[in-house]
């Protein structure tokens, strides 16, 4: 009969393939985790944008209703993240605080600058919008 000397090469090849599949699986999980974080940041930015857009519209509605009482005070200064802006008017948009600041640019043409800050669920997600508005 034939006697074969086994060298165990099948075990080594299987272990190498197992190692390669493990590396592939770990890198796929890291990629999926990174993509999940990016999607979460995009959602937060969209929430903050919608909040700022709502505050901007509220500021424009305030100018439309009370344009005679708005002066050309100081320009809006942006607060640090997490601080409540001083001199800004607060409005609640979708359960979140947003702020707007109105400033008269021109008395002759009744032109106003409205600056709005909106936040996402996390205060680190902040969007600042600004518009020039002329009441009709």
Beta strands, then each sheet from edge to edge (+ up, - down):
strand 1: 89-93
strand 2: 96-106
strand 3: 111-119
strand 4: 126-134
sheet 1: 1+ 2- 3+ 4-
end
